[in-house]
Amino acid sequence: MSIEPTHRYDDIIDMPHHQSKRHRLMAMEQRAAQFMPFAALVGYEDLLRETAKVRQRHIELGEDAQEALNARLAAVLAHLGEHPRVDMTFFRMDGEGVGGEYQCIEGGVVAKYHAETNALEMMDGRVIPVVDIVRIELSEV
């Protein structure tokens, strides 16, 4: 196929560009926004991010480790009225219940113990179930 000049638009090529008398010219930002990419697959990026997240499983402590943890927890509860500062590691399930991640609190202040739910409430409002705690140490009383 060869390209040969056809001169089909010679009659209009040099005419002035039409400008509406009724509508103002669109700002360059608005014109550019018409050609910006859009999210054809809504939620796809969130799905990829969630899939790529590293999930961990909750570990079961051995009998000796559990007894040591219970002793340290009893020490924290003994000083509860003094709002003790603790360093702890606990497991937090993700929203899907498939797995989760271990989180650490360094120097967190324990506000209350809820016996009915067996959970510690921290001064910042976080509630941590005792069964999810794998390490707790008094850092300051």
C-alpha positions, 0 to 999 in steps of 0.5 A: 500500500502506498501513501499518495497525497489525496488533497481531500481536505485542502479546502478546510485545512487553512480555515480558522479554528471554530470558537463558540460564542456561547461557551468559554474555553475550557481550562487546560487542567480540565482538558487534561483531566478528560484524558487521565487514566481511570480505575476500570477495575474498582477495588483491584488495587486493594485486592492486590495489596491484600493478597500481597500482605504477609500473614502469620499464624498464631503460635501456641506457647508451650506449657513452660512458656505459658506458665512464665507468661501467666506469672508475668501477667499476674505481676502486671495485674497486681500493679493494676491500680498504679497503671503499670507500663508494659512491653508486650507482643500480641497477635492481631487477627486480620479482618478475614480471619485467615491469619494476622500479624504480631504487634508490639507495644513498648511502654504502653500503660495498662488502664484496666483488666476486663475479667468478663472478656479476659482482656487488658485495656490500654490507656490509648483505648486498645483492648487486647485479649489475654489469649493473644498475648505471647510476651508481656513484661513490666517496664515500669510501675 
